[in-house]
C-alpha cells in the first residue's frame, strides 16, 4: 500500500505537527522502557535536520478525558531530550493558549512535546472541534504512531481534515513490512501464534489461513484447540465457549491445505509461581490437577525447525508465561529460531516485542512492530483509520 510520506514534502521552516506513540511505562517520573521513543528517532531527526519546527503529540495511559498528573508526558520529554542530545521543550497542555504560544516560539530544528492528548475527552471521541484546535498548532501533519493507527481518534483521524497529512518513516516501515506478509510473502510462509485466547486471534487466524503454509499454535490458546479434539487439558486455561470455533478453524485449515500444528508436549505445574515445581508431559497426558504454562521441549524443537526452514515468518504471542522463570524456555526457543531464520521475520507488537528484546533477538529479525492491536487488525485484512487517511 503506497502512502504519502514526509519525503514528499518540503518542511523547511514549517511547523510540523506529528502524532507519535509514546505510550510507555513510567515509574517515579522515569521512563522504564524507551523502545517506542527510539523507534521514532529516525523520523524526528529527518524532520529537524531539514529545518522543521517539530511539535510532537501523544497519548499516555487511560486518564479518561481528565488531567491526571500520573499520566503526564513530562518524563518522556526528559528521556527524549537524552536520546536526541537536544532539549525537548514541553507544553503543559496540547491545545489552547499554552500550546499555541509554545508552538509559535519554536525555531527550525527545535522539538516541542505537548501534554497528554487524552487529558481531553475530544481525543478519543474523534471530535472535530478538538482536532481543529490541535491543527491550529501546525502547518503539516505527520503520523508516525502506528501503534495508534487502528483507533479513529482526533489526533489520528479527524485532524487530517484540517492539515495536509503524511506518514512518518516508522509508519511507512510498519505498513510496508506487515503489508508484504499479506500481499507477497515468500513461501513457505509460517505464522506462529501464541497468547491466551483464541477469541483475540480469530480474525488473524482466518485471514492468515488464506496466506500461510503452516500455522504453529502455542500459548494457552492451544488448549482450546486440543480440547476441541477431545483431549483432557487438566486445569489449563480453555475457552469453553470457543470449542466449536476451534473445531471449525481446524476444519478450515484442512480444507485449505494449511498445516495447523499443535503442541505435542507441555510444561505443567500446579500454579504459575516463580518457584513452581514443573514437569514435562505429552499433550495427551496432562494431569487433572495441573495446568500447562509453556510448550514442552519437543514442541519447541519441532517449531524451531519449521521456523528456520521458512522463507517468511510472522510471530505474535508468547508460547507460555515467559515472564516467570520456569516457563521461559518455549518462548525463548521460538525467539532464537527466528533469529536464525535466513528469510523475512516479522514480530507482532506488545508482549511478543517484549520477548524479542528480553531474549536479545530484536536486532536479528527483519522487523519488530511497535503496534500490538494495530498489527493484528492489519493482518486481519482490516483497513486502519490512521493509515487510510495517508494513502497516496
MOJOMO-V537633 format. One record per backbone hydrogen bond with DSSP energy under -0.5 kcal/mol. CO is the residue of the C=O (numbers start at 1). NH is the residue of the N-H. Records with the same first field share a line. If there is no record, write none. Layout:
CO = NH, NH
This chain:
2 = 392
3 = 5
4 = 167
5 = 8
6 = 9
9 = 11
11 = 14
14 = 16, 53
15 = 17, 139, 140
16 = 18, 55
17 = 142
18 = 20, 57
19 = 144
20 = 22
22 = 24
25 = 32, 33
27 = 30
30 = 27
34 = 38
35 = 39
36 = 40
37 = 40, 41
38 = 41, 42
40 = 43, 44
41 = 45
42 = 46
43 = 47
44 = 48
45 = 49
46 = 50
47 = 52
48 = 51
51 = 13
52 = 54, 109
53 = 16
54 = 56, 112
55 = 18
56 = 114
57 = 20
58 = 117
63 = 66
65 = 121
68 = 71
69 = 72
73 = 76, 77
74 = 78
75 = 79
76 = 80
77 = 81
78 = 82
79 = 83
80 = 84
81 = 85, 86
87 = 89, 111
89 = 113
91 = 115
93 = 115
95 = 99
96 = 100
97 = 101
98 = 102
99 = 103
100 = 104
101 = 105
103 = 106
107 = 110
110 = 54
111 = 89
112 = 56
113 = 91
116 = 119
117 = 120
118 = 65
120 = 123
121 = 125
122 = 127
123 = 126, 154
127 = 131
128 = 132
129 = 133
130 = 134
131 = 135
132 = 136
134 = 137
135 = 138
139 = 164
140 = 17
141 = 166
142 = 19, 144
143 = 168
144 = 146
145 = 148
146 = 149
148 = 151
149 = 386
151 = 153
153 = 156, 157, 158
154 = 159
157 = 160
158 = 161
159 = 162, 163
164 = 141
166 = 143
167 = 6
168 = 172
169 = 173
170 = 174
171 = 175
172 = 176
173 = 177
174 = 178
175 = 179
176 = 180
177 = 181
178 = 182
179 = 182, 183
180 = 184
188 = 190, 311, 312
189 = 213, 214
190 = 314
191 = 193, 216
192 = 316
193 = 218
195 = 221
198 = 201, 202
201 = 205
202 = 206
203 = 207
204 = 208
205 = 209
207 = 210
208 = 211, 212
213 = 259
214 = 191
215 = 217, 261
216 = 193
219 = 222
220 = 223, 224
221 = 225
222 = 226
223 = 227
224 = 228
225 = 229
226 = 229, 231
227 = 230
232 = 286
233 = 236
238 = 240
239 = 242
240 = 243
242 = 246
243 = 247
244 = 248
245 = 249
246 = 250
247 = 251
248 = 252
249 = 253
250 = 254
251 = 255
252 = 256
253 = 258
254 = 257
258 = 260
259 = 215, 261
261 = 217
264 = 283
265 = 296
266 = 268, 281
267 = 293, 294
268 = 279
269 = 291
273 = 276
276 = 278
279 = 268, 281
281 = 266
282 = 285
285 = 287
287 = 290
290 = 235
291 = 269
293 = 321
294 = 267
296 = 300
297 = 301
298 = 302
299 = 303
300 = 304
301 = 305
302 = 306
303 = 307
304 = 308
305 = 309
307 = 310
308 = 342
310 = 343
311 = 344
312 = 190
313 = 346
314 = 192
315 = 348
316 = 194
318 = 195
319 = 219
320 = 322
321 = 324
324 = 327
325 = 328
328 = 332
329 = 333
330 = 334
331 = 335
332 = 336
333 = 337
334 = 338
335 = 339
336 = 340
337 = 341
338 = 341
344 = 313
345 = 366, 367
346 = 315, 348
347 = 369
349 = 352
350 = 354
351 = 355
352 = 356
353 = 357
354 = 358
355 = 359
356 = 361, 362
357 = 360
361 = 364, 365
362 = 365
367 = 347, 369
370 = 372
371 = 349
372 = 376
373 = 377
374 = 378
375 = 379
376 = 380
377 = 382
378 = 381
382 = 384
384 = 387, 388
385 = 389
387 = 390
388 = 391
390 = 4
